[in-house]
Each structure stands twice: as C-alpha cells, then as structure tokens.
Amino acid sequence: MREVGGDRIELRGLRALGTHGALPEERGRPQPFEVDLDLSVDLHAAGLSDDLADTVDYGAVAAAAVAVVEGPHAELIEKLAERVARAVLGAGGGRVTEATVTVRKLRPPVPADLRSAAVRVTRRAETPR
C-alpha cells in the first residue's frame, strides 16, 4: 500500500439516538448524538480509476457508527467514541489506516446553556503480525 499522506474521507454531522450517559434519566430515554468521522485512506487508486472498489464505502462506515450509537449503553461518551472508532476501522475493509471520531452529546444534562459536549479520539488500525 502506498503512503497515505493527507488523503482523508470526512463524514460530518451523522446523527443517531442512543441511551448513553451516567445519569439514570440518560439510560431510559434516547437522546440525540452527533458523530464526525475523519478517515485516513489512500485515495490515489480511486482518484485514477473512478471505481468504488478502490475506495471506502462510506455508507457502510456510517451504518457501523450508527449501529454503535444505537447499540448497548455506555456510561461515558469516551467509551462510545472508542466503540465507534473500532467499528469504523473494521467497516473500512482494511483500507482505513486511522480514524478520528468526534462524538457530541447534543443535549448534555448540565445546569448551563451548553449546546453540546464532545469527545474526540484518534485510533490506528491494527497492523497484521
């Protein structure tokens, strides 16, 4: 595989409902989450061939992220971001070398006028041994 350089696929504003959070009311009622994804991918072949087989199916990547947000409860959005990162790396068909995931809780239960609370993690794909 060629060196990726600065090639990226960016997915912004992916929304899904989930029951994540440490407070009891967050466990029983789904709340909106927003996810942004930055995927490091070698896009050279796709740029030359114009063939979907040479890139990452970002529909599959988005579906993997939504499945995590809609899935089992996490106390912390840090844990949720970790799960999303692992799912996205797996859904990339081995082409995603690194994923940066931002998870935003759009209605954080805090006693202030706060639009969102977010966590951003960056994870690299496991290298084969």
C-alpha positions in Angstrom: 0.0 0.0 0.0 1.2 3.5 -0.8 1.9 6.0 1.9 -1.5 7.7 2.6 -0.2 11.2 3.1 -3.0 13.6 3.7 -5.8 11.6 2.0 -9.0 11.7 4.0 -12.6 10.8 3.8 -14.7 13.1 6.0 -18.2 12.4 7.3 -19.9 15.3 9.1 -23.0 15.6 11.2 -24.1 11.9 11.4 -27.0 11.8 13.8 -28.4 8.9 15.8 -30.3 8.3 19.0 -28.8 6.5 21.9 -29.1 5.9 25.6 -25.7 6.8 26.8 -24.7 8.6 30.0 -24.0 8.2 33.7 -27.3 9.7 34.9 -30.4 7.5 35.4 -32.5 9.6 33.1 -30.0 9.1 30.3 -30.4 5.3 30.4 -34.2 5.3 29.9 -34.8 7.9 27.2 -32.9 8.0 23.9 -31.1 11.3 23.2 -29.5 12.7 20.1 -25.8 12.2 19.4 -23.8 13.6 16.5 -20.7 12.0 15.1 -18.0 13.3 12.8 -15.5 11.0 11.2 -12.1 11.6 9.6 -10.7 8.5 7.9 -7.2 8.3 6.7 -7.3 6.3 3.4 -5.1 6.0 0.4 -7.3 7.6 -2.3 -4.8 7.5 -5.1 -6.2 4.5 -6.9 -9.8 5.7 -6.6 -8.8 9.0 -7.9 -7.3 7.4 -11.0 -9.9 4.6 -11.6 -13.2 6.3 -10.6 -14.2 2.9 -9.2 -15.9 2.4 -5.9 -13.9 -0.8 -5.4 -10.8 1.3 -5.0 -12.1 3.3 -2.0 -14.0 3.0 1.2 -17.8 2.6 1.2 -18.7 5.5 3.4 -22.3 4.3 3.6 -21.1 1.1 5.3 -18.9 3.2 7.6 -21.8 5.5 8.6 -24.0 2.5 9.2 -21.4 1.0 11.5 -21.2 4.2 13.5 -25.0 4.5 13.8 -25.2 0.9 15.0 -22.8 1.7 17.8 -24.7 4.8 18.9 -28.0 3.0 18.8 -26.5 -0.1 20.5 -25.6 -1.0 24.1 -25.4 1.6 26.8 -22.1 3.3 27.6 -21.7 5.4 30.8 -19.2 7.7 29.2 -19.1 9.3 25.7 -15.4 8.4 25.8 -16.4 4.7 25.8 -18.9 5.4 23.0 -16.2 7.2 20.9 -13.9 4.2 21.4 -16.5 1.8 20.2 -17.3 3.9 17.2 -13.6 4.2 16.3 -13.2 0.4 16.4 -16.4 -0.2 14.4 -15.3 2.3 11.7 -11.9 0.8 11.4 -13.5 -2.6 10.9 -16.1 -1.3 8.4 -13.4 0.3 6.2 -12.5 -3.1 4.6 -8.8 -2.8 5.7 -8.4 0.5 3.8 -8.8 2.9 6.7 -5.4 3.3 8.5 -6.6 5.8 11.1 -9.9 7.1 12.3 -10.6 10.3 14.2 -14.0 10.2 15.8 -15.8 13.1 17.4 -19.0 12.2 19.4 -21.2 15.0 20.5 -24.0 14.7 23.1 -26.4 17.3 21.8 -28.4 17.7 25.0 -26.0 17.3 27.8 -27.6 17.3 31.3 -25.8 20.2 32.8 -27.1 23.2 34.6 -25.9 25.6 32.0 -26.7 26.8 28.5 -24.5 24.3 26.7 -25.1 23.4 23.1 -23.1 20.1 23.2 -20.4 18.1 25.0 -18.0 16.2 22.9 -15.1 13.8 22.9 -12.6 13.3 20.1 -10.4 10.2 19.8 -7.9 9.0 17.1 -7.2 5.3 16.7 -5.0 3.5 14.2 -5.8 0.2 12.5 -4.1 -2.8 14.0 -1.1 -3.8 11.9 -1.0 -7.5 10.9 1.6 -9.6 12.6 
